[in-house]
Amino acid sequence: MIKMKRGKLYLVLLIIVIAAVFFMTRAKTKPSTESVREVKPVMGSIQAVITSTATVQPQNRLEIKPPINGRIDEILVKEGEKVKAGQTLALMSSTERAALLDAARARGPEEMQYWQEVYKATPLISPIDGEVIVSTDEPGQTVTSSEAVVVLSDQLIVQAQVDETDVGKVKIGQQALISLDAYPQIKVKGKVDHIYYESTIVNNVTIYKVDIVPDSVPEVFRSGMSATVNIVEDAKENVLTIPLDAVRRGKDGPYVILAGRSGKNPVERKIETGLTDEKNAEVLSGLRTDDAVIVAGQKYTVSDAPKAGTNPFMPARRKKQ
């Protein structure tokens, strides 16, 4: 009986030892795979852009307020309608006229018509050419001289919020591309029209407002819509470019790894870069179109002791070259 128990104990110990050796060996061995491809520099176009969030809003917002307290008789325009300077937007009665007409109405239509002709309604006139962006009041509604009956906009623009680290790169007249969050398929070209001098703080970040005037305003534009703006800082045509993934950084500056020719080992070559965008970099010197540049993909490793809640098969961060 004792010998049988010892035999079982030895078997258990042997299994534990084998398992320990297996896991130790697995921990020391870090299998990794790295996708490698070769690319050649190509001639193309590249542009450096400054991306920021923005809001559609009137360039000049004008509230049409009545000169007197009273009651609205008639609204002659609706939201989205284009108006001209001098056009009548609404008719209203002063408090006295409204009371007089109410009394005349009780005496009959002839009395009512008489006082309407004698005591004319007060017109609200548009002082500018523009578009009606707010018109929510209804006939019969009482208003005061501090309330806007109609709100006009001379032109809808896009106001971008540019980080202070980028505002120095923005210049009046630069081209921009506007994309509405509600209609991402619609792209509208525009130009930088004004850069504000006073900063504001948004989420603890100092930003400057920049007005972008669209070349044309689509029907879908509405005041208050969110948008994304790409301001073109600089652009070049017919320049040598390579993928950003191929550019490495060293103590002496950027370099690339060239594939070895005729069975030779890969070699490093120092290059000079210019403009960069999200995917490519301009090559000013150091490469030709017939050079084969090695681009390494992400490296996957299994760590010795993965932390709780982490995925050991996620891409490992590369160390800076």
TIKOLLO-284776 format. One record per residue (C-alpha): residue number from 1; residue in three letters; y, x, z. Coordinates in pm, 1 decimal. Layout:
<mimis>
<mimi k="NUM" r="ALA" Y="Y" X="X" Z="Z"/>
...
</mimis>
This chain:
<mimis>
<mimi k="1" r="MET" Y="0.0" X="0.0" Z="0.0"/>
<mimi k="2" r="ILE" Y="241.6" X="282.9" Z="92.7"/>
<mimi k="3" r="LYS" Y="160.0" X="470.0" Z="-229.2"/>
<mimi k="4" r="MET" Y="228.2" X="153.1" Z="-431.2"/>
<mimi k="5" r="LYS" Y="569.6" X="108.8" Z="-265.2"/>
<mimi k="6" r="ARG" Y="654.7" X="475.0" Z="-330.7"/>
<mimi k="7" r="GLY" Y="555.2" X="429.6" Z="-695.5"/>
<mimi k="8" r="LYS" Y="787.5" X="133.8" Z="-732.1"/>
<mimi k="9" r="LEU" Y="1066.0" X="328.2" Z="-559.6"/>
<mimi k="10" r="TYR" Y="1021.6" X="624.8" Z="-797.5"/>
<mimi k="11" r="LEU" Y="1029.0" X="386.3" Z="-1093.8"/>
<mimi k="12" r="VAL" Y="1354.5" X="227.0" Z="-975.2"/>
<mimi k="13" r="LEU" Y="1512.9" X="570.3" Z="-918.2"/>
<mimi k="14" r="LEU" Y="1402.1" X="683.2" Z="-1263.9"/>
<mimi k="15" r="ILE" Y="1564.2" X="377.0" Z="-1424.4"/>
<mimi k="16" r="ILE" Y="1889.0" X="442.4" Z="-1233.1"/>
<mimi k="17" r="VAL" Y="1895.8" X="807.6" Z="-1343.9"/>
<mimi k="18" r="ILE" Y="1833.3" X="715.0" Z="-1707.8"/>
<mimi k="19" r="ALA" Y="2108.6" X="451.7" Z="-1698.5"/>
<mimi k="20" r="ALA" Y="2354.2" X="696.5" Z="-1538.8"/>
<mimi k="21" r="VAL" Y="2283.1" X="963.4" Z="-1801.7"/>
<mimi k="22" r="PHE" Y="2325.4" X="706.0" Z="-2078.8"/>
<mimi k="23" r="PHE" Y="2664.3" X="582.9" Z="-1957.7"/>
<mimi k="24" r="MET" Y="2791.3" X="936.0" Z="-1886.5"/>
<mimi k="25" r="THR" Y="2696.3" X="1045.0" Z="-2236.7"/>
<mimi k="26" r="ARG" Y="2861.7" X="738.1" Z="-2384.8"/>
<mimi k="27" r="ALA" Y="3180.1" X="797.0" Z="-2184.9"/>
<mimi k="28" r="LYS" Y="3208.2" X="1156.7" Z="-2305.5"/>
<mimi k="29" r="THR" Y="3148.7" X="1058.6" Z="-2666.2"/>
<mimi k="30" r="LYS" Y="3451.6" X="883.9" Z="-2812.0"/>
<mimi k="31" r="PRO" Y="3359.7" X="744.7" Z="-3148.2"/>
<mimi k="32" r="SER" Y="3664.5" X="718.9" Z="-3370.0"/>
<mimi k="33" r="THR" Y="3734.2" X="617.9" Z="-3721.0"/>
<mimi k="34" r="GLU" Y="4044.0" X="691.4" Z="-3920.8"/>
<mimi k="35" r="SER" Y="4113.7" X="545.7" Z="-4260.8"/>
<mimi k="36" r="VAL" Y="4264.2" X="799.8" Z="-4497.6"/>
<mimi k="37" r="ARG" Y="4411.4" X="735.3" Z="-4839.9"/>
<mimi k="38" r="GLU" Y="4610.6" X="928.8" Z="-5092.1"/>
<mimi k="39" r="VAL" Y="4936.7" X="810.7" Z="-5242.8"/>
<mimi k="40" r="LYS" Y="5174.9" X="960.3" Z="-5493.5"/>
<mimi k="41" r="PRO" Y="5553.7" X="942.7" Z="-5473.2"/>
<mimi k="42" r="VAL" Y="5700.9" X="689.0" Z="-5713.6"/>
<mimi k="43" r="MET" Y="6042.9" X="626.8" Z="-5861.3"/>
<mimi k="44" r="GLY" Y="6195.9" X="303.4" Z="-5740.9"/>
<mimi k="45" r="SER" Y="6478.4" X="134.0" Z="-5554.5"/>
<mimi k="46" r="ILE" Y="6544.6" X="136.6" Z="-5180.8"/>
<mimi k="47" r="GLN" Y="6802.9" X="-14.7" Z="-4953.9"/>
<mimi k="48" r="ALA" Y="6891.1" X="23.3" Z="-4588.2"/>
<mimi k="49" r="VAL" Y="6963.6" X="-310.8" Z="-4422.3"/>
<mimi k="50" r="ILE" Y="7095.4" X="-428.5" Z="-4086.7"/>
<mimi k="51" r="THR" Y="6908.9" X="-738.8" Z="-3970.8"/>
<mimi k="52" r="SER" Y="7062.0" X="-983.3" Z="-3724.7"/>
<mimi k="53" r="THR" Y="7041.5" X="-1342.3" Z="-3610.0"/>
<mimi k="54" r="ALA" Y="7317.5" X="-1577.3" Z="-3720.1"/>
<mimi k="55" r="THR" Y="7447.1" X="-1934.7" Z="-3709.1"/>
<mimi k="56" r="VAL" Y="7589.6" X="-2155.0" Z="-3982.1"/>
<mimi k="57" r="GLN" Y="7934.9" X="-2278.7" Z="-3883.7"/>
<mimi k="58" r="PRO" Y="8270.7" X="-2374.9" Z="-4032.5"/>
<mimi k="59" r="GLN" Y="8502.9" X="-2091.2" Z="-4121.9"/>
<mimi k="60" r="ASN" Y="8790.7" X="-2313.7" Z="-4008.7"/>
<mimi k="61" r="ARG" Y="8706.1" X="-2622.8" Z="-3804.7"/>
<mimi k="62" r="LEU" Y="8979.3" X="-2885.6" Z="-3797.0"/>
<mimi k="63" r="GLU" Y="8973.0" X="-3188.1" Z="-3565.4"/>
<mimi k="64" r="ILE" Y="9171.0" X="-3487.9" Z="-3687.4"/>
<mimi k="65" r="LYS" Y="9314.5" X="-3659.9" Z="-3378.4"/>
<mimi k="66" r="PRO" Y="9524.8" X="-3977.1" Z="-3383.5"/>
<mimi k="67" r="PRO" Y="9894.4" X="-3946.4" Z="-3294.8"/>
<mimi k="68" r="ILE" Y="9871.4" X="-4255.5" Z="-3074.8"/>
<mimi k="69" r="ASN" Y="9630.3" X="-4436.0" Z="-2846.3"/>
<mimi k="70" r="GLY" Y="9473.6" X="-4739.9" Z="-3005.3"/>
<mimi k="71" r="ARG" Y="9181.5" X="-4886.1" Z="-3194.3"/>
<mimi k="72" r="ILE" Y="9009.9" X="-4778.5" Z="-3515.8"/>
<mimi k="73" r="ASP" Y="9045.3" X="-5034.5" Z="-3793.9"/>
<mimi k="74" r="GLU" Y="8851.7" X="-4858.4" Z="-4070.1"/>
<mimi k="75" r="ILE" Y="8674.9" X="-4526.8" Z="-4137.0"/>
<mimi k="76" r="LEU" Y="8714.8" X="-4436.3" Z="-4505.2"/>
<mimi k="77" r="VAL" Y="8491.7" X="-4126.7" Z="-4522.0"/>
<mimi k="78" r="LYS" Y="8140.0" X="-4027.3" Z="-4416.1"/>
<mimi k="79" r="GLU" Y="7972.9" X="-3704.2" Z="-4309.3"/>
<mimi k="80" r="GLY" Y="7910.3" X="-3459.5" Z="-4592.4"/>
<mimi k="81" r="GLU" Y="8183.3" X="-3607.4" Z="-4811.6"/>
<mimi k="82" r="LYS" Y="8433.2" X="-3377.7" Z="-4983.6"/>
<mimi k="83" r="VAL" Y="8798.2" X="-3465.3" Z="-4921.4"/>
<mimi k="84" r="LYS" Y="9132.1" X="-3353.0" Z="-5062.0"/>
<mimi k="85" r="ALA" Y="9454.0" X="-3266.1" Z="-4884.8"/>
<mimi k="86" r="GLY" Y="9661.8" X="-3584.9" Z="-4841.0"/>
<mimi k="87" r="GLN" Y="9359.8" X="-3816.7" Z="-4857.1"/>
<mimi k="88" r="THR" Y="9347.6" X="-4100.9" Z="-4601.7"/>
<mimi k="89" r="LEU" Y="9046.7" X="-4057.0" Z="-4373.8"/>
<mimi k="90" r="ALA" Y="9084.2" X="-4357.0" Z="-4141.5"/>
<mimi k="91" r="LEU" Y="9317.4" X="-4641.2" Z="-4045.7"/>
<mimi k="92" r="MET" Y="9395.1" X="-4733.4" Z="-3685.8"/>
<mimi k="93" r="SER" Y="9614.6" X="-4966.7" Z="-3486.5"/>
<mimi k="94" r="SER" Y="9827.2" X="-4866.7" Z="-3192.2"/>
<mimi k="95" r="THR" Y="9754.7" X="-5042.2" Z="-2863.8"/>
<mimi k="96" r="GLU" Y="10050.6" X="-5278.0" Z="-2926.2"/>
<mimi k="97" r="ARG" Y="9945.3" X="-5357.5" Z="-3286.0"/>
<mimi k="98" r="ALA" Y="9587.0" X="-5419.1" Z="-3178.5"/>
<mimi k="99" r="ALA" Y="9704.0" X="-5666.5" Z="-2912.1"/>
<mimi k="100" r="LEU" Y="9938.8" X="-5840.1" Z="-3159.2"/>
<mimi k="101" r="LEU" Y="9664.9" X="-5877.2" Z="-3422.0"/>
<mimi k="102" r="ASP" Y="9421.8" X="-6016.4" Z="-3167.3"/>
<mimi k="103" r="ALA" Y="9677.7" X="-6283.8" Z="-3074.2"/>
<mimi k="104" r="ALA" Y="9753.9" X="-6358.9" Z="-3441.4"/>
<mimi k="105" r="ARG" Y="9386.1" X="-6393.0" Z="-3522.8"/>
<mimi k="106" r="ALA" Y="9365.2" X="-6683.8" Z="-3277.9"/>
<mimi k="107" r="ARG" Y="9647.1" X="-6865.8" Z="-3465.2"/>
<mimi k="108" r="GLY" Y="9472.4" X="-6852.4" Z="-3800.3"/>
<mimi k="109" r="PRO" Y="9418.1" X="-6634.0" Z="-4108.9"/>
<mimi k="110" r="GLU" Y="9772.3" X="-6681.9" Z="-4242.1"/>
<mimi k="111" r="GLU" Y="9929.3" X="-6555.3" Z="-3921.4"/>
<mimi k="112" r="MET" Y="9682.9" X="-6268.3" Z="-3916.8"/>
<mimi k="113" r="GLN" Y="9763.8" X="-6168.7" Z="-4275.5"/>
<mimi k="114" r="TYR" Y="10138.7" X="-6190.3" Z="-4206.8"/>
<mimi k="115" r="TRP" Y="10131.4" X="-5947.0" Z="-3916.1"/>
<mimi k="116" r="GLN" Y="9896.4" X="-5711.0" Z="-4098.6"/>
<mimi k="117" r="GLU" Y="10155.4" X="-5684.7" Z="-4374.3"/>
<mimi k="118" r="VAL" Y="10454.3" X="-5659.2" Z="-4142.8"/>
<mimi k="119" r="TYR" Y="10301.2" X="-5420.4" Z="-3890.8"/>
<mimi k="120" r="LYS" Y="10118.5" X="-5157.7" Z="-4097.3"/>
<mimi k="121" r="ALA" Y="9816.7" X="-4963.1" Z="-3972.0"/>
<mimi k="122" r="THR" Y="9855.5" X="-4591.8" Z="-3890.4"/>
<mimi k="123" r="PRO" Y="9672.1" X="-4370.7" Z="-4141.9"/>
<mimi k="124" r="LEU" Y="9493.5" X="-4047.4" Z="-4048.7"/>
<mimi k="125" r="ILE" Y="9557.0" X="-3798.6" Z="-4331.4"/>
<mimi k="126" r="SER" Y="9356.0" X="-3488.1" Z="-4424.1"/>
<mimi k="127" r="PRO" Y="9580.2" X="-3178.0" Z="-4421.0"/>
<mimi k="128" r="ILE" Y="9330.4" X="-2963.1" Z="-4616.8"/>
<mimi k="129" r="ASP" Y="9068.3" X="-2967.5" Z="-4888.5"/>
<mimi k="130" r="GLY" Y="8736.8" X="-2961.0" Z="-4712.0"/>
<mimi k="131" r="GLU" Y="8420.9" X="-3140.8" Z="-4605.6"/>
<mimi k="132" r="VAL" Y="8363.7" X="-3401.0" Z="-4336.1"/>
<mimi k="133" r="ILE" Y="8120.4" X="-3256.7" Z="-4081.8"/>
<mimi k="134" r="VAL" Y="8168.7" X="-3512.3" Z="-3800.0"/>
<mimi k="135" r="SER" Y="8242.2" X="-3882.5" Z="-3838.1"/>
<mimi k="136" r="THR" Y="8065.4" X="-4082.3" Z="-3571.7"/>
<mimi k="137" r="ASP" Y="8326.4" X="-4339.4" Z="-3465.0"/>
<mimi k="138" r="GLU" Y="8300.7" X="-4703.2" Z="-3574.3"/>
<mimi k="139" r="PRO" Y="8566.1" X="-4964.1" Z="-3656.5"/>
<mimi k="140" r="GLY" Y="8676.6" X="-5147.6" Z="-3342.4"/>
<mimi k="141" r="GLN" Y="8626.1" X="-4844.2" Z="-3120.3"/>
<mimi k="142" r="THR" Y="8911.3" X="-4758.4" Z="-2884.2"/>
<mimi k="143" r="VAL" Y="9034.6" X="-4398.8" Z="-2898.6"/>
<mimi k="144" r="THR" Y="9300.2" X="-4184.0" Z="-2736.5"/>
<mimi k="145" r="SER" Y="9525.9" X="-3920.0" Z="-2885.3"/>
<mimi k="146" r="SER" Y="9305.2" X="-3647.2" Z="-2731.4"/>
<mimi k="147" r="GLU" Y="8988.4" X="-3757.9" Z="-2916.6"/>
<mimi k="148" r="ALA" Y="8890.9" X="-3637.1" Z="-3264.8"/>
<mimi k="149" r="VAL" Y="8813.9" X="-3924.2" Z="-3500.0"/>
<mimi k="150" r="VAL" Y="8702.6" X="-3698.1" Z="-3787.8"/>
<mimi k="151" r="VAL" Y="8619.2" X="-3325.6" Z="-3798.3"/>
<mimi k="152" r="LEU" Y="8672.1" X="-3126.9" Z="-4118.4"/>
<mimi k="153" r="SER" Y="8548.9" X="-2788.4" Z="-4236.4"/>
<mimi k="154" r="ASP" Y="8715.4" X="-2595.3" Z="-4514.8"/>
<mimi k="155" r="GLN" Y="8399.0" X="-2392.6" Z="-4583.7"/>
<mimi k="156" r="LEU" Y="8063.0" X="-2330.1" Z="-4418.2"/>
<mimi k="157" r="ILE" Y="7994.0" X="-1965.6" Z="-4343.0"/>
<mimi k="158" r="VAL" Y="7728.1" X="-1773.3" Z="-4151.5"/>
<mimi k="159" r="GLN" Y="7833.5" X="-1589.3" Z="-3837.3"/>
<mimi k="160" r="ALA" Y="7602.2" X="-1299.2" Z="-3752.4"/>
<mimi k="161" r="GLN" Y="7556.3" X="-1129.6" Z="-3416.9"/>
<mimi k="162" r="VAL" Y="7544.2" X="-754.1" Z="-3478.6"/>
<mimi k="163" r="ASP" Y="7439.8" X="-508.8" Z="-3208.4"/>
<mimi k="164" r="GLU" Y="7707.0" X="-256.8" Z="-3110.9"/>
<mimi k="165" r="THR" Y="7477.1" X="25.7" Z="-3225.3"/>
<mimi k="166" r="ASP" Y="7487.1" X="-116.5" Z="-3579.8"/>
<mimi k="167" r="VAL" Y="7838.5" X="-256.5" Z="-3608.5"/>
<mimi k="168" r="GLY" Y="7976.5" X="84.1" Z="-3711.4"/>
<mimi k="169" r="LYS" Y="7761.6" X="63.9" Z="-4026.2"/>
<mimi k="170" r="VAL" Y="7904.0" X="-274.7" Z="-4129.0"/>
<mimi k="171" r="LYS" Y="8194.8" X="-278.7" Z="-4375.1"/>
<mimi k="172" r="ILE" Y="8404.7" X="-554.7" Z="-4530.7"/>
<mimi k="173" r="GLY" Y="8265.2" X="-653.3" Z="-4870.4"/>
<mimi k="174" r="GLN" Y="7905.5" X="-540.7" Z="-4808.8"/>
<mimi k="175" r="GLN" Y="7638.1" X="-755.4" Z="-4969.7"/>
<mimi k="176" r="ALA" Y="7416.1" X="-970.1" Z="-4746.9"/>
<mimi k="177" r="LEU" Y="7113.4" X="-1196.1" Z="-4786.1"/>
<mimi k="178" r="ILE" Y="7101.1" X="-1516.5" Z="-4581.8"/>
<mimi k="179" r="SER" Y="6780.7" X="-1700.4" Z="-4489.5"/>
<mimi k="180" r="LEU" Y="6782.6" X="-2027.6" Z="-4294.1"/>
<mimi k="181" r="ASP" Y="6515.2" X="-2071.8" Z="-4028.4"/>
<mimi k="182" r="ALA" Y="6475.0" X="-2433.9" Z="-4136.9"/>
<mimi k="183" r="TYR" Y="6443.5" X="-2342.4" Z="-4508.1"/>
<mimi k="184" r="PRO" Y="6299.4" X="-1987.5" Z="-4523.8"/>
<mimi k="185" r="GLN" Y="6222.6" X="-2026.0" Z="-4893.6"/>
<mimi k="186" r="ILE" Y="6595.2" X="-2051.6" Z="-4972.7"/>
<mimi k="187" r="LYS" Y="6772.5" X="-1715.5" Z="-5001.8"/>
<mimi k="188" r="VAL" Y="7150.9" X="-1713.2" Z="-5036.1"/>
<mimi k="189" r="LYS" Y="7360.8" X="-1410.8" Z="-5126.0"/>
<mimi k="190" r="GLY" Y="7688.2" X="-1348.5" Z="-4948.3"/>
<mimi k="191" r="LYS" Y="7944.7" X="-1087.5" Z="-4849.0"/>
<mimi k="192" r="VAL" Y="8084.3" X="-956.1" Z="-4521.1"/>
<mimi k="193" r="ASP" Y="8425.0" X="-1122.3" Z="-4481.9"/>
<mimi k="194" r="HIS" Y="8537.6" X="-1040.6" Z="-4128.4"/>
<mimi k="195" r="ILE" Y="8429.6" X="-819.4" Z="-3835.7"/>
<mimi k="196" r="TYR" Y="8554.3" X="-937.6" Z="-3498.1"/>
<mimi k="197" r="TYR" Y="8734.6" X="-688.7" Z="-3274.7"/>
<mimi k="198" r="GLU" Y="8627.5" X="-839.0" Z="-2943.1"/>
<mimi k="199" r="SER" Y="8269.3" X="-804.4" Z="-2825.6"/>
<mimi k="200" r="THR" Y="8055.5" X="-1055.6" Z="-2638.6"/>
<mimi k="201" r="ILE" Y="7752.3" X="-1010.0" Z="-2414.0"/>
<mimi k="202" r="VAL" Y="7430.5" X="-1186.9" Z="-2519.2"/>
<mimi k="203" r="ASN" Y="7120.8" X="-1131.1" Z="-2302.8"/>
<mimi k="204" r="ASN" Y="7282.5" X="-817.5" Z="-2153.2"/>
<mimi k="205" r="VAL" Y="7339.6" X="-674.7" Z="-2502.6"/>
<mimi k="206" r="THR" Y="7685.6" X="-604.8" Z="-2641.6"/>
<mimi k="207" r="ILE" Y="7726.4" X="-767.5" Z="-2981.7"/>
<mimi k="208" r="TYR" Y="8005.6" X="-817.9" Z="-3232.8"/>
<mimi k="209" r="LYS" Y="8041.3" X="-1128.0" Z="-3447.5"/>
<mimi k="210" r="VAL" Y="8049.2" X="-1076.6" Z="-3824.0"/>
<mimi k="211" r="ASP" Y="8142.4" X="-1350.6" Z="-4069.7"/>
<mimi k="212" r="ILE" Y="7931.8" X="-1372.8" Z="-4386.8"/>
<mimi k="213" r="VAL" Y="8073.2" X="-1589.2" Z="-4667.1"/>
<mimi k="214" r="PRO" Y="7797.0" X="-1726.9" Z="-4897.8"/>
<mimi k="215" r="ASP" Y="7846.8" X="-1692.9" Z="-5272.1"/>
<mimi k="216" r="SER" Y="7745.3" X="-2059.6" Z="-5291.4"/>
<mimi k="217" r="VAL" Y="7669.1" X="-2317.8" Z="-5023.3"/>
<mimi k="218" r="PRO" Y="7345.1" X="-2515.0" Z="-5082.2"/>
<mimi k="219" r="GLU" Y="7329.4" X="-2882.3" Z="-4992.2"/>
<mimi k="220" r="VAL" Y="7084.2" X="-2807.6" Z="-4710.1"/>
<mimi k="221" r="PHE" Y="7341.3" X="-2603.7" Z="-4514.3"/>
<mimi k="222" r="ARG" Y="7438.7" X="-2776.7" Z="-4189.5"/>
<mimi k="223" r="SER" Y="7673.3" X="-2656.6" Z="-3919.0"/>
<mimi k="224" r="GLY" Y="7477.1" X="-2514.1" Z="-3625.3"/>
<mimi k="225" r="MET" Y="7167.4" X="-2409.4" Z="-3822.2"/>
<mimi k="226" r="SER" Y="7000.8" X="-2082.3" Z="-3720.3"/>
<mimi k="227" r="ALA" Y="6969.6" X="-1810.2" Z="-3981.5"/>
<mimi k="228" r="THR" Y="6866.0" X="-1450.4" Z="-4037.6"/>
<mimi k="229" r="VAL" Y="7103.7" X="-1214.3" Z="-4216.2"/>
<mimi k="230" r="ASN" Y="7019.7" X="-883.4" Z="-4383.9"/>
<mimi k="231" r="ILE" Y="7338.3" X="-684.0" Z="-4441.1"/>
<mimi k="232" r="VAL" Y="7291.2" X="-415.0" Z="-4705.8"/>
<mimi k="233" r="GLU" Y="7422.0" X="-92.1" Z="-4554.2"/>
<mimi k="234" r="ASP" Y="7338.0" X="119.2" Z="-4858.8"/>
<mimi k="235" r="ALA" Y="7119.3" X="90.8" Z="-5167.9"/>
<mimi k="236" r="LYS" Y="6993.7" X="330.9" Z="-5433.1"/>
<mimi k="237" r="GLU" Y="6816.5" X="286.2" Z="-5764.4"/>
<mimi k="238" r="ASN" Y="6570.6" X="514.5" Z="-5943.8"/>
<mimi k="239" r="VAL" Y="6497.4" X="744.8" Z="-5649.2"/>
<mimi k="240" r="LEU" Y="6173.8" X="911.6" Z="-5533.7"/>
<mimi k="241" r="THR" Y="6004.6" X="715.7" Z="-5253.7"/>
<mimi k="242" r="ILE" Y="5691.4" X="738.9" Z="-5039.2"/>
<mimi k="243" r="PRO" Y="5545.7" X="508.2" Z="-4771.0"/>
<mimi k="244" r="LEU" Y="5687.6" X="559.8" Z="-4422.3"/>
<mimi k="245" r="ASP" Y="5331.2" X="606.9" Z="-4291.7"/>
<mimi k="246" r="ALA" Y="5307.4" X="928.1" Z="-4491.9"/>
<mimi k="247" r="VAL" Y="5609.4" X="1087.9" Z="-4324.1"/>
<mimi k="248" r="ARG" Y="5537.1" X="1287.3" Z="-4010.3"/>
<mimi k="249" r="ARG" Y="5784.1" X="1440.0" Z="-3767.8"/>
<mimi k="250" r="GLY" Y="5770.0" X="1795.0" Z="-3645.3"/>
<mimi k="251" r="LYS" Y="5997.4" X="2040.5" Z="-3464.5"/>
<mimi k="252" r="ASP" Y="6145.7" X="2152.5" Z="-3795.1"/>
<mimi k="253" r="GLY" Y="6196.6" X="1800.2" Z="-3926.2"/>
<mimi k="254" r="PRO" Y="5997.7" X="1561.2" Z="-4146.6"/>
<mimi k="255" r="TYR" Y="5692.3" X="1678.8" Z="-4338.5"/>
<mimi k="256" r="VAL" Y="5391.8" X="1540.2" Z="-4524.6"/>
<mimi k="257" r="ILE" Y="5030.4" X="1648.9" Z="-4567.1"/>
<mimi k="258" r="LEU" Y="4929.8" X="1717.4" Z="-4925.7"/>
<mimi k="259" r="ALA" Y="4573.0" X="1677.7" Z="-5042.9"/>
<mimi k="260" r="GLY" Y="4415.4" X="2011.9" Z="-5130.6"/>
<mimi k="261" r="ARG" Y="4360.2" X="2081.4" Z="-5497.9"/>
<mimi k="262" r="SER" Y="4038.4" X="2221.9" Z="-5643.4"/>
<mimi k="263" r="GLY" Y="3851.8" X="2191.5" Z="-5315.5"/>
<mimi k="264" r="LYS" Y="4121.5" X="2355.9" Z="-5104.9"/>
<mimi k="265" r="ASN" Y="4216.0" X="2230.7" Z="-4759.5"/>
<mimi k="266" r="PRO" Y="4512.7" X="1993.4" Z="-4710.4"/>
<mimi k="267" r="VAL" Y="4846.8" X="2163.6" Z="-4649.4"/>
<mimi k="268" r="GLU" Y="5170.6" X="2066.0" Z="-4478.5"/>
<mimi k="269" r="ARG" Y="5491.6" X="2054.5" Z="-4675.3"/>
<mimi k="270" r="LYS" Y="5839.9" X="2011.5" Z="-4534.9"/>
<mimi k="271" r="ILE" Y="6050.9" X="1742.6" Z="-4702.7"/>
<mimi k="272" r="GLU" Y="6402.6" X="1604.5" Z="-4680.8"/>
<mimi k="273" r="THR" Y="6441.3" X="1228.0" Z="-4649.4"/>
<mimi k="274" r="GLY" Y="6730.7" X="992.2" Z="-4717.9"/>
<mimi k="275" r="LEU" Y="6742.4" X="614.0" Z="-4693.9"/>
<mimi k="276" r="THR" Y="6458.7" X="425.1" Z="-4529.7"/>
<mimi k="277" r="ASP" Y="6363.5" X="58.6" Z="-4523.4"/>
<mimi k="278" r="GLU" Y="6081.0" X="-123.4" Z="-4347.3"/>
<mimi k="279" r="LYS" Y="5810.9" X="31.1" Z="-4567.6"/>
<mimi k="280" r="ASN" Y="5938.9" X="328.9" Z="-4764.7"/>
<mimi k="281" r="ALA" Y="6148.4" X="642.8" Z="-4734.0"/>
<mimi k="282" r="GLU" Y="6361.2" X="814.8" Z="-4995.2"/>
<mimi k="283" r="VAL" Y="6257.5" X="1175.6" Z="-5068.1"/>
<mimi k="284" r="LEU" Y="6554.1" X="1401.7" Z="-5143.4"/>
<mimi k="285" r="SER" Y="6352.5" X="1722.4" Z="-5183.4"/>
<mimi k="286" r="GLY" Y="6006.6" X="1868.7" Z="-5129.8"/>
<mimi k="287" r="LEU" Y="5792.1" X="1637.8" Z="-5344.2"/>
<mimi k="288" r="ARG" Y="5721.1" X="1549.4" Z="-5704.5"/>
<mimi k="289" r="THR" Y="5559.6" X="1246.3" Z="-5862.3"/>
<mimi k="290" r="ASP" Y="5234.8" X="1435.9" Z="-5925.6"/>
<mimi k="291" r="ASP" Y="5185.1" X="1538.2" Z="-5559.6"/>
<mimi k="292" r="ALA" Y="4904.7" X="1361.7" Z="-5370.5"/>
<mimi k="293" r="VAL" Y="5014.8" X="1276.0" Z="-5016.0"/>
<mimi k="294" r="ILE" Y="4765.4" X="1187.6" Z="-4743.6"/>
<mimi k="295" r="VAL" Y="4835.5" X="871.8" Z="-4545.9"/>
<mimi k="296" r="ALA" Y="4626.5" X="826.4" Z="-4231.0"/>
<mimi k="297" r="GLY" Y="4556.1" X="478.2" Z="-4098.0"/>
<mimi k="298" r="GLN" Y="4524.3" X="367.2" Z="-3737.1"/>
<mimi k="299" r="LYS" Y="4279.5" X="549.9" Z="-3511.4"/>
<mimi k="300" r="TYR" Y="4036.5" X="353.3" Z="-3296.8"/>
<mimi k="301" r="THR" Y="3885.7" X="503.4" Z="-2980.1"/>
<mimi k="302" r="VAL" Y="3675.7" X="393.9" Z="-2684.8"/>
<mimi k="303" r="SER" Y="3837.2" X="518.1" Z="-2364.9"/>
<mimi k="304" r="ASP" Y="3641.2" X="669.5" Z="-2075.1"/>
<mimi k="305" r="ALA" Y="3729.4" X="393.6" Z="-1835.0"/>
<mimi k="306" r="PRO" Y="3894.6" X="90.4" Z="-1988.2"/>
<mimi k="307" r="LYS" Y="4132.8" X="-80.1" Z="-1753.2"/>
<mimi k="308" r="ALA" Y="4067.8" X="-437.0" Z="-1649.5"/>
<mimi k="309" r="GLY" Y="4209.2" X="-687.0" Z="-1893.0"/>
<mimi k="310" r="THR" Y="4237.8" X="-438.1" Z="-2181.2"/>
<mimi k="311" r="ASN" Y="4049.0" X="-427.3" Z="-2508.1"/>
<mimi k="312" r="PRO" Y="3900.2" X="-80.7" Z="-2572.7"/>
<mimi k="313" r="PHE" Y="3880.6" X="-154.1" Z="-2944.4"/>
<mimi k="314" r="MET" Y="4256.0" X="-204.9" Z="-2991.0"/>
<mimi k="315" r="PRO" Y="4435.2" X="63.8" Z="-3201.1"/>
<mimi k="316" r="ALA" Y="4530.8" X="364.8" Z="-2993.0"/>
<mimi k="317" r="ARG" Y="4892.5" X="479.5" Z="-3006.4"/>
<mimi k="318" r="ARG" Y="4951.0" X="795.7" Z="-3196.8"/>
<mimi k="319" r="LYS" Y="5116.9" X="1087.1" Z="-3033.5"/>
<mimi k="320" r="LYS" Y="5443.4" X="1193.6" Z="-3189.0"/>
<mimi k="321" r="GLN" Y="5399.4" X="1481.0" Z="-3429.8"/>
</mimis>
